[in-house]
Amino acid sequence: RSEEKYKILCSAQVHTMTWGSYLARCNTFKRWVDQCAHSVELTLGKLPGKEDESVQYNATMYVKSIPPVQENLGKIFIDVVDSFGIQASNVPEDYEIITQNEFQSDLFPDHKTHIVEHWYNCDPTD
Protein backbone atom coordinates (compact mmCIF):
# COMPACT_ATOMS: atom_id res chain seq x y z
CA ARG A 1 0.00 0.00 0.00
CA SER A 2 1.44 3.38 -0.92
CA GLU A 3 1.40 6.14 1.68
CA GLU A 4 -0.67 9.20 0.82
CA LYS A 5 1.62 12.21 0.54
CA TYR A 6 1.18 15.52 2.35
CA LYS A 7 0.47 17.95 -0.49
CA ILE A 8 1.84 21.50 -0.49
CA LEU A 9 1.33 24.17 -3.14
CA CYS A 10 3.83 27.02 -3.51
CA SER A 11 2.10 29.75 -5.48
CA ALA A 12 1.79 33.48 -6.10
CA GLN A 13 0.05 35.91 -8.40
CA VAL A 14 0.93 34.93 -11.97
CA HIS A 15 3.16 37.98 -12.63
CA THR A 16 5.04 37.34 -9.36
CA MET A 17 5.93 33.78 -10.39
CA THR A 18 8.67 35.10 -12.67
CA TRP A 19 10.38 37.15 -9.95
CA GLY A 20 13.61 36.00 -8.33
CA SER A 21 12.14 36.02 -4.84
CA TYR A 22 9.34 33.59 -5.78
CA LEU A 23 11.79 31.37 -7.62
CA ALA A 24 14.29 31.45 -4.76
CA ARG A 25 11.67 30.70 -2.11
CA CYS A 26 9.73 28.02 -3.96
CA ASN A 27 12.50 26.35 -5.99
CA THR A 28 14.77 26.11 -2.95
CA PHE A 29 11.91 24.73 -0.85
CA LYS A 30 11.04 22.20 -3.55
CA ARG A 31 14.64 20.96 -3.85
CA TRP A 32 14.77 20.45 -0.08
CA VAL A 33 11.39 18.66 0.00
CA ASP A 34 12.31 16.40 -2.92
CA GLN A 35 15.57 15.35 -1.21
CA CYS A 36 14.57 15.29 2.46
CA ALA A 37 10.83 14.90 2.88
CA HIS A 38 9.78 11.95 0.77
CA SER A 39 6.30 11.87 2.28
CA VAL A 40 5.65 15.40 0.95
CA GLU A 41 4.60 16.35 -2.57
CA LEU A 42 5.38 20.00 -3.33
CA THR A 43 3.82 21.58 -6.40
CA LEU A 44 4.90 24.94 -7.85
CA GLY A 45 2.24 26.74 -9.82
CA LYS A 46 -1.05 28.58 -10.07
CA LEU A 47 -3.90 28.22 -7.62
CA PRO A 48 -6.51 25.61 -8.55
CA GLY A 49 -10.02 26.79 -9.28
CA LYS A 50 -11.98 27.63 -6.15
CA GLU A 51 -14.63 25.04 -6.96
CA ASP A 52 -12.18 22.37 -8.22
CA GLU A 53 -12.86 19.48 -5.85
CA SER A 54 -10.38 17.21 -7.65
CA VAL A 55 -7.47 19.25 -6.24
CA GLN A 56 -6.92 19.42 -2.49
CA TYR A 57 -3.74 20.64 -0.80
CA ASN A 58 -2.90 20.16 2.87
CA ALA A 59 -1.07 23.50 2.90
CA THR A 60 -0.29 26.41 0.57
CA MET A 61 2.61 28.86 0.73
CA TYR A 62 1.64 32.03 -1.15
CA VAL A 63 4.49 34.42 -1.94
CA LYS A 64 4.27 38.24 -1.73
CA SER A 65 0.50 38.67 -1.49
CA ILE A 66 -2.65 37.36 0.18
CA PRO A 67 -4.37 34.47 -1.58
CA PRO A 68 -8.14 34.26 -1.88
CA VAL A 69 -9.96 32.20 0.73
CA GLN A 70 -10.69 28.78 -0.72
CA GLU A 71 -11.12 25.40 0.95
CA ASN A 72 -8.89 23.38 -1.40
CA LEU A 73 -5.72 25.25 -0.36
CA GLY A 74 -5.49 23.77 3.15
CA LYS A 75 -3.48 25.65 5.79
CA ILE A 76 -2.29 29.00 4.39
CA PHE A 77 1.17 30.49 4.89
CA ILE A 78 1.88 33.91 3.39
CA ASP A 79 5.56 34.40 2.60
CA VAL A 80 5.88 38.17 2.82
CA VAL A 81 9.55 38.15 1.67
CA ASP A 82 10.20 41.82 0.85
CA SER A 83 6.61 42.85 0.13
CA PHE A 84 5.95 45.55 2.69
CA GLY A 85 2.47 46.37 1.40
CA ILE A 86 0.85 43.41 3.16
CA GLN A 87 -0.95 44.70 6.24
CA ALA A 88 -1.77 42.47 9.22
CA SER A 89 -5.31 43.87 9.29
CA ASN A 90 -5.92 42.43 5.78
CA VAL A 91 -4.72 38.93 6.61
CA PRO A 92 -7.20 36.39 8.01
CA GLU A 93 -6.27 35.43 11.57
CA ASP A 94 -5.81 31.74 10.80
CA TYR A 95 -3.21 32.43 8.09
CA GLU A 96 0.40 32.10 9.25
CA ILE A 97 3.10 34.52 8.11
CA ILE A 98 6.64 33.83 6.91
CA THR A 99 8.93 36.86 7.32
CA GLN A 100 12.58 37.66 6.74
CA ASN A 101 13.40 38.85 10.25
CA GLU A 102 12.06 39.64 13.71
CA PHE A 103 11.35 43.28 12.81
CA GLN A 104 9.05 42.17 10.00
CA SER A 105 7.40 39.60 12.30
CA ASP A 106 6.56 42.40 14.73
CA LEU A 107 4.28 43.87 12.03
CA PHE A 108 1.98 40.84 12.46
CA PRO A 109 1.39 40.74 16.25
CA ASP A 110 -1.83 38.69 16.06
CA HIS A 111 -0.51 36.04 13.67
CA LYS A 112 1.77 33.08 14.12
CA THR A 113 5.01 33.98 12.32
CA HIS A 114 8.02 32.05 11.06
CA ILE A 115 11.34 33.68 10.16
CA VAL A 116 13.12 32.49 7.02
CA GLU A 117 15.86 34.83 5.86
CA HIS A 118 15.64 35.84 2.21
CA TRP A 119 19.11 35.32 0.81
CA TYR A 120 18.15 36.71 -2.60
CA ASN A 121 17.35 40.16 -1.21
CA CYS A 122 19.17 41.90 -4.03
CA ASP A 123 18.09 39.68 -6.91
CA PRO A 124 17.97 41.88 -10.03
CA THR A 125 14.72 40.28 -11.23
CA ASP A 126 12.85 41.56 -8.16
BELCORSUL-V470306 format. One record per residue. N is the residue number from 1. RES is the residue in one small letter. OMEGA is omega in whole degrees, 0 to 359 (NA if undefined). Layout:
BEGIN
((N	RES	OMEGA) (N	RES	OMEGA))
END
This chain:
BEGIN
((1	r	180) (2	s	180) (3	e	177) (4	e	183) (5	k	173) (6	y	187) (7	k	179) (8	i	173) (9	l	172) (10	c	189) (11	s	179) (12	a	171) (13	q	187) (14	v	182) (15	h	180) (16	t	184) (17	m	177) (18	t	183) (19	w	181) (20	g	182) (21	s	176) (22	y	182) (23	l	180) (24	a	182) (25	r	187) (26	c	179) (27	n	179) (28	t	178) (29	f	181) (30	k	178) (31	r	179) (32	w	181) (33	v	182) (34	d	181) (35	q	193) (36	c	185) (37	a	187) (38	h	178) (39	s	181) (40	v	174) (41	e	181) (42	l	179) (43	t	174) (44	l	178) (45	g	183) (46	k	175) (47	l	174) (48	p	176) (49	g	183) (50	k	182) (51	e	183) (52	d	182) (53	e	180) (54	s	180) (55	v	178) (56	q	176) (57	y	174) (58	n	181) (59	a	177) (60	t	171) (61	m	182) (62	y	189) (63	v	169) (64	k	174) (65	s	183) (66	i	180) (67	p	176) (68	p	176) (69	v	174) (70	q	187) (71	e	187) (72	n	179) (73	l	181) (74	g	179) (75	k	184) (76	i	173) (77	f	176) (78	i	177) (79	d	185) (80	v	185) (81	v	182) (82	d	179) (83	s	186) (84	f	179) (85	g	180) (86	i	182) (87	q	180) (88	a	182) (89	s	180) (90	n	185) (91	v	177) (92	p	186) (93	e	182) (94	d	174) (95	y	176) (96	e	187) (97	i	173) (98	i	181) (99	t	180) (100	q	186) (101	n	182) (102	e	178) (103	f	181) (104	q	178) (105	s	179) (106	d	179) (107	l	182) (108	f	188) (109	p	182) (110	d	181) (111	h	171) (112	k	182) (113	t	178) (114	h	180) (115	i	174) (116	v	181) (117	e	181) (118	h	186) (119	w	177) (120	y	183) (121	n	186) (122	c	180) (123	d	183) (124	p	180) (125	t	176) (126	d	NA))
END
